[in-house]
Every structure is written in structure tokens, then in C-alpha cells.
Amino acid sequence: MRRLISPRFNLHFRSKSTLKPPPPPQEPIKDDDDPPYKDLPLQPHRRKPFKTPLPLLIRRHRRHPPSTDNGLLHPHLLPLSHSLYSSYLSLLRSLPSLHPLLHRCLLCSSLHVGLHPHLIRTCPSSPSALHRWSPAEPIHALRLPDSYHLFDRASHPRVTHTARAHPRAPAVVELCVQAGLDLEEYPTRRRTRPVYSVGGRTVDFEGEPEPQPKPEATVDDVVPPNYVWHVRAEDARRPMVHELRRYYGMAPAVVELCVQAGAAAPREFVSMMRADVVAPESDEFDLVA
């Protein structure tokens, strides 16, 4: 499972009133074990998962620590839920002051961080594949999915189609609430004793047919990285062209915002951003192999 992107960067903010190109970023931290250049991760398979054999389930259960009883919380998840929620609020407060030069496409969900929107033809909703850019807010860099809020996850762990009017919350906030975080706008029921039967029905046993199984979610499903093209300091004064797209790198939108604000690029995204690749000029493209 991939790790969450930590929002703690050494940022150097600049005034919103100026429209000058962003300052040159710090030198990225490189690691000898990282490949020189790395592409974007492939999309995971969304097919119906196969049934897991019983011996494999038993071995997997023995490797994991014992879980708590029904309806109770893990004690070690309480500080993690508070720390994650505080980082989430800190990220929401810091994003509006990072960079005012953010553009979003009116036809798709693509974003661009920089002074001039790129001219790379990657729009799936346009006949010419060119994006239609408009100014965007820094909050658009986060595409956090919503999740149904469960008041009692022990007795009602599933939201049916008839009860789809349940209140929703960001998936990150819902994870924190179910891990032990208490919020007034998202009340939840806490128990001090384990529960095994609710209303004459045994917990964790459904008499109805089991719904279609779904693949397990990862960290990227809860916090999508939302990759954008990386704009280097020498490319900040001109738009990126489609013919030179093989020389450009990509990075998550939040990471690109922090890097253009002056922070050092994280080590796990250095090879993906291709910061040390020199793109040729437009008239030199035919001369490059």
C-alpha cells in the first residue's frame, strides 16, 4: 500500500498580487536506489475479485494482530486519527496561500499548475484533444471522494439503495471518525462493551444474499494523487507543447503546488518529475533522436 503524501514541506509563500513566474525550486533529494526516470503508475484492475481459498485466509489471519471485539475501537488508532485529521485541516488551510496560478479544464478533470496553461492534447472530451482552460482555485487540486457516514457501523455497516439519503463526508474524515475521532457534525455511536446481537439479528451475519464483492481500496483511492505536468523553472515563461511531451515529467497536484512555491521535491517523485531532463527547443525537435 502506498503511503500518504505528507503535507509538511518547507514552503516559502509569495504574495498573490504579483504575477511573476514562481521562484526556482530547491534541488530535489535523490537516492541511488531510485531509477533514473519513472512513469506514472498503471491503473489498477477493477474486475470482480476471485474467491480467496480458506487456507490462505487462515494464514493471513494469523499474520495480522488480533482485532478488537464487535463495536469497539483499536486503542492505537486513536492518536493516528487525530494526527491525520489535523494534517488534513492544515492542508486545507495552506492550499489557498500556495499558488494563485492554477488552471482547470472545462471539459475534463485535468489541472495545470503554472503561469501559462500547457498545449498538450490529452483531453478525452474534446474533438481536437485540446483543453479549454479556466482559472481555478487551489482547492481544486484535491479531488477527495465522499463516503456515506455510518452512525453505527456495528449494527448498520452497509447503506442500502433505499437509504441513500444518508449524510456524506470526505472519505478521509470518515476514516478518522470510525477510528475514534469525535466530531459534532458527524455523530457516531460508541460502545464500551462488545455487541453480538442487535434487534434479534446476529452481527456480522446477513440472511440476505451477499452483494457483489468489490476490490479493496488503497490509499490512492481515498486520497487521489491527481497527477499534473511538472513545470520546470526554464519552462515557466512559455507554454508546454504537445511535441515535447516525452521530455516533461509529472507529479501529484499538491506536490507540484508545493514545489513551485519553493519546497524541495520529495524523494519518491524525483524520477517521475524528470527535473534533470533538458527539453529541446521547438525548432530543434526534428533534430533530436
ChimeraX commands (.cxc) that place a marker at each C-alpha (Angstrom):
marker #1 position 0.00,0.00,0.00 radius 0.5
marker #1 position 1.31,3.36,-0.93 radius 0.5
marker #1 position 1.92,5.92,1.74 radius 0.5
marker #1 position 0.01,9.14,2.18 radius 0.5
marker #1 position 1.60,12.30,0.92 radius 0.5
marker #1 position 2.83,14.25,3.88 radius 0.5
marker #1 position 1.84,17.94,3.72 radius 0.5
marker #1 position 4.81,19.06,5.80 radius 0.5
marker #1 position 7.10,20.89,3.39 radius 0.5
marker #1 position 9.39,23.84,3.93 radius 0.5
marker #1 position 7.30,26.34,2.00 radius 0.5
marker #1 position 8.21,29.91,1.03 radius 0.5
marker #1 position 4.97,31.71,0.21 radius 0.5
marker #1 position 4.81,34.73,-2.06 radius 0.5
marker #1 position 2.22,37.45,-2.45 radius 0.5
marker #1 position -0.89,36.85,-4.56 radius 0.5
marker #1 position -0.76,40.33,-6.04 radius 0.5
marker #1 position 2.26,39.56,-8.22 radius 0.5
marker #1 position 2.01,37.52,-11.41 radius 0.5
marker #1 position 5.70,36.82,-11.83 radius 0.5
marker #1 position 6.90,33.30,-12.58 radius 0.5
marker #1 position 7.40,31.12,-9.49 radius 0.5
marker #1 position 10.82,31.10,-7.84 radius 0.5
marker #1 position 13.22,28.31,-8.81 radius 0.5
marker #1 position 12.58,25.25,-6.64 radius 0.5
marker #1 position 15.12,23.74,-4.34 radius 0.5
marker #1 position 17.39,20.97,-5.50 radius 0.5
marker #1 position 15.47,17.67,-5.28 radius 0.5
marker #1 position 16.72,14.97,-2.99 radius 0.5
marker #1 position 17.93,11.98,-4.98 radius 0.5
marker #1 position 18.51,8.41,-3.94 radius 0.5
marker #1 position 20.95,5.99,-5.55 radius 0.5
marker #1 position 18.37,3.19,-5.47 radius 0.5
marker #1 position 15.74,5.12,-7.44 radius 0.5
marker #1 position 15.51,4.56,-11.22 radius 0.5
marker #1 position 16.62,7.50,-13.39 radius 0.5
marker #1 position 13.14,8.00,-14.88 radius 0.5
marker #1 position 9.83,6.54,-13.82 radius 0.5
marker #1 position 6.42,6.66,-15.50 radius 0.5
marker #1 position 3.04,7.08,-13.88 radius 0.5
marker #1 position 1.62,4.03,-12.10 radius 0.5
marker #1 position -0.80,1.97,-14.13 radius 0.5
marker #1 position -4.49,1.99,-13.36 radius 0.5
marker #1 position -5.45,-0.88,-11.00 radius 0.5
marker #1 position -7.79,-3.59,-12.21 radius 0.5
marker #1 position -11.43,-3.04,-11.21 radius 0.5
marker #1 position -12.65,-6.51,-12.02 radius 0.5
marker #1 position -14.55,-8.70,-9.61 radius 0.5
marker #1 position -12.07,-10.33,-7.20 radius 0.5
marker #1 position -11.70,-14.08,-7.09 radius 0.5
marker #1 position -12.71,-16.06,-4.03 radius 0.5
marker #1 position -9.85,-16.48,-1.59 radius 0.5
marker #1 position -9.14,-20.10,-0.56 radius 0.5
marker #1 position -9.78,-20.93,3.08 radius 0.5
marker #1 position -6.16,-21.96,3.92 radius 0.5
marker #1 position -4.92,-18.63,2.59 radius 0.5
marker #1 position -7.45,-16.77,4.74 radius 0.5
marker #1 position -6.29,-18.69,7.81 radius 0.5
marker #1 position -2.61,-17.91,7.17 radius 0.5
marker #1 position -3.41,-14.26,6.52 radius 0.5
marker #1 position -5.41,-14.05,9.75 radius 0.5
marker #1 position -2.52,-15.48,11.76 radius 0.5
marker #1 position -0.09,-12.87,10.44 radius 0.5
marker #1 position -2.27,-9.93,11.47 radius 0.5
marker #1 position -2.61,-8.86,15.11 radius 0.5
marker #1 position -5.84,-9.86,16.84 radius 0.5
marker #1 position -8.69,-7.45,16.21 radius 0.5
marker #1 position -11.00,-5.97,18.81 radius 0.5
marker #1 position -14.49,-7.21,19.55 radius 0.5
marker #1 position -17.53,-6.03,17.60 radius 0.5
marker #1 position -18.24,-2.33,18.08 radius 0.5
marker #1 position -15.03,-1.45,19.96 radius 0.5
marker #1 position -12.12,0.71,18.83 radius 0.5
marker #1 position -8.44,-0.03,18.47 radius 0.5
marker #1 position -6.53,1.92,21.13 radius 0.5
marker #1 position -3.55,2.57,18.85 radius 0.5
marker #1 position -5.79,4.09,16.14 radius 0.5
marker #1 position -7.00,6.97,18.33 radius 0.5
marker #1 position -3.80,9.09,18.12 radius 0.5
marker #1 position -3.48,8.27,14.42 radius 0.5
marker #1 position -6.99,9.52,13.69 radius 0.5
marker #1 position -6.35,12.83,15.49 radius 0.5
marker #1 position -2.99,13.28,13.75 radius 0.5
marker #1 position -4.45,12.55,10.31 radius 0.5
marker #1 position -7.37,14.92,10.83 radius 0.5
marker #1 position -5.09,17.74,11.99 radius 0.5
marker #1 position -2.89,17.22,8.91 radius 0.5
marker #1 position -6.00,17.29,6.72 radius 0.5
marker #1 position -7.10,20.63,8.21 radius 0.5
marker #1 position -3.58,22.03,7.90 radius 0.5
marker #1 position -3.53,21.09,4.21 radius 0.5
marker #1 position -6.88,22.80,3.60 radius 0.5
marker #1 position -5.67,25.97,5.32 radius 0.5
marker #1 position -2.33,26.07,3.49 radius 0.5
marker #1 position -3.53,25.39,-0.05 radius 0.5
marker #1 position -5.14,28.82,-0.71 radius 0.5
marker #1 position -1.84,30.61,0.01 radius 0.5
marker #1 position 0.42,28.37,-2.07 radius 0.5
marker #1 position -0.02,29.42,-5.68 radius 0.5
marker #1 position -2.69,31.53,-7.44 radius 0.5
marker #1 position -1.77,30.33,-10.95 radius 0.5
marker #1 position -3.90,27.20,-11.21 radius 0.5
marker #1 position -5.98,26.25,-14.25 radius 0.5
marker #1 position -8.58,23.54,-14.77 radius 0.5
marker #1 position -10.16,22.18,-17.92 radius 0.5
marker #1 position -13.85,22.86,-18.52 radius 0.5
marker #1 position -14.32,19.57,-20.40 radius 0.5
marker #1 position -12.45,17.11,-18.17 radius 0.5
marker #1 position -10.85,16.89,-14.74 radius 0.5
marker #1 position -7.33,17.90,-15.82 radius 0.5
marker #1 position -5.41,20.58,-13.93 radius 0.5
marker #1 position -2.35,22.67,-14.69 radius 0.5
marker #1 position -0.13,24.48,-12.21 radius 0.5
marker #1 position 1.79,27.36,-13.77 radius 0.5
marker #1 position 1.61,30.76,-15.42 radius 0.5
marker #1 position 0.77,29.51,-18.94 radius 0.5
marker #1 position -1.57,26.51,-19.47 radius 0.5
marker #1 position 0.01,23.71,-21.46 radius 0.5
marker #1 position -0.91,22.85,-25.06 radius 0.5
marker #1 position -0.61,19.07,-24.70 radius 0.5
marker #1 position -3.52,17.29,-26.39 radius 0.5
marker #1 position -4.74,14.92,-23.69 radius 0.5
marker #1 position -8.39,15.97,-23.24 radius 0.5
marker #1 position -10.69,12.96,-23.77 radius 0.5
marker #1 position -13.83,15.12,-24.16 radius 0.5
marker #1 position -12.63,17.46,-26.90 radius 0.5
marker #1 position -12.63,16.52,-30.62 radius 0.5
marker #1 position -9.20,18.12,-31.05 radius 0.5
marker #1 position -7.96,16.78,-27.66 radius 0.5
marker #1 position -7.08,20.36,-26.64 radius 0.5
marker #1 position -8.06,21.53,-23.20 radius 0.5
marker #1 position -10.31,24.53,-22.54 radius 0.5
marker #1 position -8.65,26.18,-19.57 radius 0.5
marker #1 position -10.22,28.46,-16.99 radius 0.5
marker #1 position -8.88,29.85,-13.70 radius 0.5
marker #1 position -9.22,27.51,-10.74 radius 0.5
marker #1 position -8.82,27.65,-7.01 radius 0.5
marker #1 position -6.08,25.75,-5.16 radius 0.5
marker #1 position -8.74,23.62,-3.51 radius 0.5
marker #1 position -9.37,22.00,-6.92 radius 0.5
marker #1 position -6.01,20.27,-6.55 radius 0.5
marker #1 position -7.67,17.95,-4.03 radius 0.5
marker #1 position -10.20,15.54,-5.51 radius 0.5
marker #1 position -11.21,13.86,-2.29 radius 0.5
marker #1 position -14.06,11.36,-2.76 radius 0.5
marker #1 position -17.06,11.35,-0.45 radius 0.5
marker #1 position -18.27,8.45,1.64 radius 0.5
marker #1 position -21.53,7.69,3.43 radius 0.5
marker #1 position -21.33,8.48,7.13 radius 0.5
marker #1 position -22.22,5.47,9.31 radius 0.5
marker #1 position -23.83,6.33,12.64 radius 0.5
marker #1 position -23.48,2.76,13.94 radius 0.5
marker #1 position -21.03,0.66,11.96 radius 0.5
marker #1 position -21.71,-2.46,14.07 radius 0.5
marker #1 position -25.49,-2.72,13.59 radius 0.5
marker #1 position -25.77,-0.97,10.19 radius 0.5
marker #1 position -22.46,-1.46,8.36 radius 0.5
marker #1 position -23.99,-1.01,4.89 radius 0.5
marker #1 position -26.05,1.74,3.25 radius 0.5
marker #1 position -28.76,0.31,1.02 radius 0.5
marker #1 position -30.23,1.92,-2.07 radius 0.5
marker #1 position -33.45,2.90,-0.28 radius 0.5
marker #1 position -31.45,4.70,2.44 radius 0.5
marker #1 position -29.12,6.54,0.07 radius 0.5
marker #1 position -30.11,9.92,1.60 radius 0.5
marker #1 position -27.55,9.37,4.37 radius 0.5
marker #1 position -25.23,12.30,5.06 radius 0.5
marker #1 position -21.88,12.14,3.35 radius 0.5
marker #1 position -18.41,13.11,4.48 radius 0.5
marker #1 position -14.96,13.14,2.86 radius 0.5
marker #1 position -13.50,9.66,2.91 radius 0.5
marker #1 position -10.51,10.85,4.97 radius 0.5
marker #1 position -12.81,12.35,7.61 radius 0.5
marker #1 position -14.99,9.24,7.70 radius 0.5
marker #1 position -11.91,7.07,8.27 radius 0.5
marker #1 position -10.88,9.29,11.19 radius 0.5
marker #1 position -14.39,9.19,12.69 radius 0.5
marker #1 position -14.60,5.41,12.51 radius 0.5
marker #1 position -11.12,5.17,14.03 radius 0.5
marker #1 position -12.14,7.17,17.12 radius 0.5
marker #1 position -12.30,10.87,16.22 radius 0.5
marker #1 position -15.38,12.66,17.63 radius 0.5
marker #1 position -16.89,15.46,15.53 radius 0.5
marker #1 position -20.15,17.27,16.22 radius 0.5
marker #1 position -21.20,17.42,12.57 radius 0.5
marker #1 position -20.70,13.64,12.19 radius 0.5
marker #1 position -22.14,11.96,15.31 radius 0.5
marker #1 position -21.44,8.28,15.79 radius 0.5
marker #1 position -22.28,5.67,18.37 radius 0.5
marker #1 position -19.52,4.42,20.67 radius 0.5
marker #1 position -19.68,1.26,22.73 radius 0.5
marker #1 position -17.83,0.17,25.84 radius 0.5
marker #1 position -18.90,-3.47,25.56 radius 0.5
marker #1 position -18.82,-5.75,22.54 radius 0.5
marker #1 position -22.08,-6.34,20.70 radius 0.5
marker #1 position -23.02,-9.67,19.15 radius 0.5
marker #1 position -26.78,-9.30,18.54 radius 0.5
marker #1 position -28.82,-6.25,17.52 radius 0.5
marker #1 position -32.62,-6.50,17.26 radius 0.5
marker #1 position -32.55,-10.29,17.28 radius 0.5
marker #1 position -30.07,-10.36,14.40 radius 0.5
marker #1 position -26.57,-11.69,14.82 radius 0.5
marker #1 position -23.92,-9.13,13.99 radius 0.5
marker #1 position -21.67,-9.99,11.02 radius 0.5
marker #1 position -24.29,-12.38,9.65 radius 0.5
marker #1 position -26.63,-11.44,6.82 radius 0.5
marker #1 position -29.57,-13.60,5.84 radius 0.5
marker #1 position -29.95,-11.72,2.57 radius 0.5
marker #1 position -27.83,-12.60,-0.46 radius 0.5
marker #1 position -24.38,-11.10,-0.25 radius 0.5
marker #1 position -23.90,-8.10,-2.57 radius 0.5
marker #1 position -21.35,-8.18,-5.33 radius 0.5
marker #1 position -17.84,-8.10,-3.83 radius 0.5
marker #1 position -15.64,-5.14,-4.62 radius 0.5
marker #1 position -11.85,-4.81,-4.74 radius 0.5
marker #1 position -10.14,-3.48,-1.65 radius 0.5
marker #1 position -9.47,0.26,-1.63 radius 0.5
marker #1 position -5.94,1.65,-1.38 radius 0.5
marker #1 position -4.56,4.95,-0.15 radius 0.5
marker #1 position -4.73,6.38,-3.68 radius 0.5
marker #1 position -8.47,5.68,-3.73 radius 0.5
marker #1 position -9.03,7.67,-0.52 radius 0.5
marker #1 position -6.60,10.48,-1.45 radius 0.5
marker #1 position -6.23,10.51,-5.26 radius 0.5
marker #1 position -2.83,11.88,-6.33 radius 0.5
marker #1 position -4.33,13.81,-9.31 radius 0.5
marker #1 position -1.18,13.89,-11.47 radius 0.5
marker #1 position -0.33,17.08,-13.39 radius 0.5
marker #1 position 2.54,18.06,-15.69 radius 0.5
marker #1 position 5.63,19.29,-13.88 radius 0.5
marker #1 position 6.67,22.82,-14.93 radius 0.5
marker #1 position 10.39,23.46,-14.54 radius 0.5
marker #1 position 11.93,26.86,-13.94 radius 0.5
marker #1 position 13.15,27.19,-17.55 radius 0.5
marker #1 position 9.68,26.29,-18.91 radius 0.5
marker #1 position 7.72,28.70,-16.69 radius 0.5
marker #1 position 7.69,31.59,-19.21 radius 0.5
marker #1 position 6.31,29.60,-22.15 radius 0.5
marker #1 position 3.54,27.01,-22.53 radius 0.5
marker #1 position 4.39,23.34,-22.78 radius 0.5
marker #1 position 3.83,21.96,-26.29 radius 0.5
marker #1 position 2.48,18.59,-27.36 radius 0.5
marker #1 position 5.52,17.61,-29.46 radius 0.5
marker #1 position 7.87,17.73,-26.44 radius 0.5
marker #1 position 5.65,15.82,-24.02 radius 0.5
marker #1 position 8.14,12.94,-23.77 radius 0.5
marker #1 position 10.61,15.30,-22.07 radius 0.5
marker #1 position 8.16,16.52,-19.44 radius 0.5
marker #1 position 7.56,14.86,-16.10 radius 0.5
marker #1 position 4.51,14.60,-13.89 radius 0.5
marker #1 position 3.76,14.88,-10.19 radius 0.5
marker #1 position 0.71,14.97,-7.92 radius 0.5
marker #1 position -1.06,18.33,-7.93 radius 0.5
marker #1 position -0.36,19.03,-4.25 radius 0.5
marker #1 position 3.33,18.18,-4.68 radius 0.5
marker #1 position 3.55,20.42,-7.77 radius 0.5
marker #1 position 1.97,23.29,-5.84 radius 0.5
marker #1 position 4.50,22.92,-3.03 radius 0.5
marker #1 position 7.47,22.57,-5.40 radius 0.5
marker #1 position 6.54,25.70,-7.36 radius 0.5
marker #1 position 6.15,27.55,-4.06 radius 0.5
marker #1 position 9.80,26.75,-3.23 radius 0.5
marker #1 position 9.76,23.38,-1.45 radius 0.5
marker #1 position 12.14,20.55,-2.29 radius 0.5
marker #1 position 10.68,17.71,-4.33 radius 0.5
marker #1 position 10.01,14.53,-2.32 radius 0.5
marker #1 position 12.37,11.67,-2.99 radius 0.5
marker #1 position 9.69,9.28,-4.24 radius 0.5
marker #1 position 8.64,11.70,-7.02 radius 0.5
marker #1 position 12.06,12.91,-8.26 radius 0.5
marker #1 position 12.40,10.31,-11.03 radius 0.5
marker #1 position 8.78,10.83,-12.09 radius 0.5
marker #1 position 9.19,14.62,-12.37 radius 0.5
marker #1 position 12.27,14.34,-14.66 radius 0.5
marker #1 position 13.74,17.53,-13.25 radius 0.5
marker #1 position 17.18,16.90,-14.79 radius 0.5
marker #1 position 15.89,16.39,-18.37 radius 0.5
marker #1 position 16.56,19.32,-20.72 radius 0.5
marker #1 position 13.79,19.71,-23.29 radius 0.5
marker #1 position 14.89,20.88,-26.76 radius 0.5
marker #1 position 13.53,24.00,-28.41 radius 0.5
marker #1 position 10.55,23.81,-30.74 radius 0.5
marker #1 position 12.74,24.26,-33.83 radius 0.5
marker #1 position 15.17,21.59,-32.59 radius 0.5
marker #1 position 12.59,18.86,-32.15 radius 0.5
marker #1 position 13.25,17.26,-35.56 radius 0.5
marker #1 position 16.99,17.08,-34.84 radius 0.5
marker #1 position 16.60,15.07,-31.62 radius 0.5
marker #1 position 16.56,11.30,-31.87 radius 0.5
marker link #1:1,2 radius 0.2
marker link #1:2,3 radius 0.2
marker link #1:3,4 radius 0.2
marker link #1:4,5 radius 0.2
marker link #1:5,6 radius 0.2
marker link #1:6,7 radius 0.2
marker link #1:7,8 radius 0.2
marker link #1:8,9 radius 0.2
marker link #1:9,10 radius 0.2
marker link #1:10,11 radius 0.2
marker link #1:11,12 radius 0.2
marker link #1:12,13 radius 0.2
marker link #1:13,14 radius 0.2
marker link #1:14,15 radius 0.2
marker link #1:15,16 radius 0.2
marker link #1:16,17 radius 0.2
marker link #1:17,18 radius 0.2
marker link #1:18,19 radius 0.2
marker link #1:19,20 radius 0.2
marker link #1:20,21 radius 0.2
marker link #1:21,22 radius 0.2
marker link #1:22,23 radius 0.2
marker link #1:23,24 radius 0.2
marker link #1:24,25 radius 0.2
marker link #1:25,26 radius 0.2
marker link #1:26,27 radius 0.2
marker link #1:27,28 radius 0.2
marker link #1:28,29 radius 0.2
marker link #1:29,30 radius 0.2
marker link #1:30,31 radius 0.2
marker link #1:31,32 radius 0.2
marker link #1:32,33 radius 0.2
marker link #1:33,34 radius 0.2
marker link #1:34,35 radius 0.2
marker link #1:35,36 radius 0.2
marker link #1:36,37 radius 0.2
marker link #1:37,38 radius 0.2
marker link #1:38,39 radius 0.2
marker link #1:39,40 radius 0.2
marker link #1:40,41 radius 0.2
marker link #1:41,42 radius 0.2
marker link #1:42,43 radius 0.2
marker link #1:43,44 radius 0.2
marker link #1:44,45 radius 0.2
marker link #1:45,46 radius 0.2
marker link #1:46,47 radius 0.2
marker link #1:47,48 radius 0.2
marker link #1:48,49 radius 0.2
marker link #1:49,50 radius 0.2
marker link #1:50,51 radius 0.2
marker link #1:51,52 radius 0.2
marker link #1:52,53 radius 0.2
marker link #1:53,54 radius 0.2
marker link #1:54,55 radius 0.2
marker link #1:55,56 radius 0.2
marker link #1:56,57 radius 0.2
marker link #1:57,58 radius 0.2
marker link #1:58,59 radius 0.2
marker link #1:59,60 radius 0.2
marker link #1:60,61 radius 0.2
marker link #1:61,62 radius 0.2
marker link #1:62,63 radius 0.2
marker link #1:63,64 radius 0.2
marker link #1:64,65 radius 0.2
marker link #1:65,66 radius 0.2
marker link #1:66,67 radius 0.2
marker link #1:67,68 radius 0.2
marker link #1:68,69 radius 0.2
marker link #1:69,70 radius 0.2
marker link #1:70,71 radius 0.2
marker link #1:71,72 radius 0.2
marker link #1:72,73 radius 0.2
marker link #1:73,74 radius 0.2
marker link #1:74,75 radius 0.2
marker link #1:75,76 radius 0.2
marker link #1:76,77 radius 0.2
marker link #1:77,78 radius 0.2
marker link #1:78,79 radius 0.2
marker link #1:79,80 radius 0.2
marker link #1:80,81 radius 0.2
marker link #1:81,82 radius 0.2
marker link #1:82,83 radius 0.2
marker link #1:83,84 radius 0.2
marker link #1:84,85 radius 0.2
marker link #1:85,86 radius 0.2
marker link #1:86,87 radius 0.2
marker link #1:87,88 radius 0.2
marker link #1:88,89 radius 0.2
marker link #1:89,90 radius 0.2
marker link #1:90,91 radius 0.2
marker link #1:91,92 radius 0.2
marker link #1:92,93 radius 0.2
marker link #1:93,94 radius 0.2
marker link #1:94,95 radius 0.2
marker link #1:95,96 radius 0.2
marker link #1:96,97 radius 0.2
marker link #1:97,98 radius 0.2
marker link #1:98,99 radius 0.2
marker link #1:99,100 radius 0.2
marker link #1:100,101 radius 0.2
marker link #1:101,102 radius 0.2
marker link #1:102,103 radius 0.2
marker link #1:103,104 radius 0.2
marker link #1:104,105 radius 0.2
marker link #1:105,106 radius 0.2
marker link #1:106,107 radius 0.2
marker link #1:107,108 radius 0.2
marker link #1:108,109 radius 0.2
marker link #1:109,110 radius 0.2
marker link #1:110,111 radius 0.2
marker link #1:111,112 radius 0.2
marker link #1:112,113 radius 0.2
marker link #1:113,114 radius 0.2
marker link #1:114,115 radius 0.2
marker link #1:115,116 radius 0.2
marker link #1:116,117 radius 0.2
marker link #1:117,118 radius 0.2
marker link #1:118,119 radius 0.2
marker link #1:119,120 radius 0.2
marker link #1:120,121 radius 0.2
marker link #1:121,122 radius 0.2
marker link #1:122,123 radius 0.2
marker link #1:123,124 radius 0.2
marker link #1:124,125 radius 0.2
marker link #1:125,126 radius 0.2
marker link #1:126,127 radius 0.2
marker link #1:127,128 radius 0.2
marker link #1:128,129 radius 0.2
marker link #1:129,130 radius 0.2
marker link #1:130,131 radius 0.2
marker link #1:131,132 radius 0.2
marker link #1:132,133 radius 0.2
marker link #1:133,134 radius 0.2
marker link #1:134,135 radius 0.2
marker link #1:135,136 radius 0.2
marker link #1:136,137 radius 0.2
marker link #1:137,138 radius 0.2
marker link #1:138,139 radius 0.2
marker link #1:139,140 radius 0.2
marker link #1:140,141 radius 0.2
marker link #1:141,142 radius 0.2
marker link #1:142,143 radius 0.2
marker link #1:143,144 radius 0.2
marker link #1:144,145 radius 0.2
marker link #1:145,146 radius 0.2
marker link #1:146,147 radius 0.2
marker link #1:147,148 radius 0.2
marker link #1:148,149 radius 0.2
marker link #1:149,150 radius 0.2
marker link #1:150,151 radius 0.2
marker link #1:151,152 radius 0.2
marker link #1:152,153 radius 0.2
marker link #1:153,154 radius 0.2
marker link #1:154,155 radius 0.2
marker link #1:155,156 radius 0.2
marker link #1:156,157 radius 0.2
marker link #1:157,158 radius 0.2
marker link #1:158,159 radius 0.2
marker link #1:159,160 radius 0.2
marker link #1:160,161 radius 0.2
marker link #1:161,162 radius 0.2
marker link #1:162,163 radius 0.2
marker link #1:163,164 radius 0.2
marker link #1:164,165 radius 0.2
marker link #1:165,166 radius 0.2
marker link #1:166,167 radius 0.2
marker link #1:167,168 radius 0.2
marker link #1:168,169 radius 0.2
marker link #1:169,170 radius 0.2
marker link #1:170,171 radius 0.2
marker link #1:171,172 radius 0.2
marker link #1:172,173 radius 0.2
marker link #1:173,174 radius 0.2
marker link #1:174,175 radius 0.2
marker link #1:175,176 radius 0.2
marker link #1:176,177 radius 0.2
marker link #1:177,178 radius 0.2
marker link #1:178,179 radius 0.2
marker link #1:179,180 radius 0.2
marker link #1:180,181 radius 0.2
marker link #1:181,182 radius 0.2
marker link #1:182,183 radius 0.2
marker link #1:183,184 radius 0.2
marker link #1:184,185 radius 0.2
marker link #1:185,186 radius 0.2
marker link #1:186,187 radius 0.2
marker link #1:187,188 radius 0.2
marker link #1:188,189 radius 0.2
marker link #1:189,190 radius 0.2
marker link #1:190,191 radius 0.2
marker link #1:191,192 radius 0.2
marker link #1:192,193 radius 0.2
marker link #1:193,194 radius 0.2
marker link #1:194,195 radius 0.2
marker link #1:195,196 radius 0.2
marker link #1:196,197 radius 0.2
marker link #1:197,198 radius 0.2
marker link #1:198,199 radius 0.2
marker link #1:199,200 radius 0.2
marker link #1:200,201 radius 0.2
marker link #1:201,202 radius 0.2
marker link #1:202,203 radius 0.2
marker link #1:203,204 radius 0.2
marker link #1:204,205 radius 0.2
marker link #1:205,206 radius 0.2
marker link #1:206,207 radius 0.2
marker link #1:207,208 radius 0.2
marker link #1:208,209 radius 0.2
marker link #1:209,210 radius 0.2
marker link #1:210,211 radius 0.2
marker link #1:211,212 radius 0.2
marker link #1:212,213 radius 0.2
marker link #1:213,214 radius 0.2
marker link #1:214,215 radius 0.2
marker link #1:215,216 radius 0.2
marker link #1:216,217 radius 0.2
marker link #1:217,218 radius 0.2
marker link #1:218,219 radius 0.2
marker link #1:219,220 radius 0.2
marker link #1:220,221 radius 0.2
marker link #1:221,222 radius 0.2
marker link #1:222,223 radius 0.2
marker link #1:223,224 radius 0.2
marker link #1:224,225 radius 0.2
marker link #1:225,226 radius 0.2
marker link #1:226,227 radius 0.2
marker link #1:227,228 radius 0.2
marker link #1:228,229 radius 0.2
marker link #1:229,230 radius 0.2
marker link #1:230,231 radius 0.2
marker link #1:231,232 radius 0.2
marker link #1:232,233 radius 0.2
marker link #1:233,234 radius 0.2
marker link #1:234,235 radius 0.2
marker link #1:235,236 radius 0.2
marker link #1:236,237 radius 0.2
marker link #1:237,238 radius 0.2
marker link #1:238,239 radius 0.2
marker link #1:239,240 radius 0.2
marker link #1:240,241 radius 0.2
marker link #1:241,242 radius 0.2
marker link #1:242,243 radius 0.2
marker link #1:243,244 radius 0.2
marker link #1:244,245 radius 0.2
marker link #1:245,246 radius 0.2
marker link #1:246,247 radius 0.2
marker link #1:247,248 radius 0.2
marker link #1:248,249 radius 0.2
marker link #1:249,250 radius 0.2
marker link #1:250,251 radius 0.2
marker link #1:251,252 radius 0.2
marker link #1:252,253 radius 0.2
marker link #1:253,254 radius 0.2
marker link #1:254,255 radius 0.2
marker link #1:255,256 radius 0.2
marker link #1:256,257 radius 0.2
marker link #1:257,258 radius 0.2
marker link #1:258,259 radius 0.2
marker link #1:259,260 radius 0.2
marker link #1:260,261 radius 0.2
marker link #1:261,262 radius 0.2
marker link #1:262,263 radius 0.2
marker link #1:263,264 radius 0.2
marker link #1:264,265 radius 0.2
marker link #1:265,266 radius 0.2
marker link #1:266,267 radius 0.2
marker link #1:267,268 radius 0.2
marker link #1:268,269 radius 0.2
marker link #1:269,270 radius 0.2
marker link #1:270,271 radius 0.2
marker link #1:271,272 radius 0.2
marker link #1:272,273 radius 0.2
marker link #1:273,274 radius 0.2
marker link #1:274,275 radius 0.2
marker link #1:275,276 radius 0.2
marker link #1:276,277 radius 0.2
marker link #1:277,278 radius 0.2
marker link #1:278,279 radius 0.2
marker link #1:279,280 radius 0.2
marker link #1:280,281 radius 0.2
marker link #1:281,282 radius 0.2
marker link #1:282,283 radius 0.2
marker link #1:283,284 radius 0.2
marker link #1:284,285 radius 0.2
marker link #1:285,286 radius 0.2
marker link #1:286,287 radius 0.2
marker link #1:287,288 radius 0.2
marker link #1:288,289 radius 0.2
view
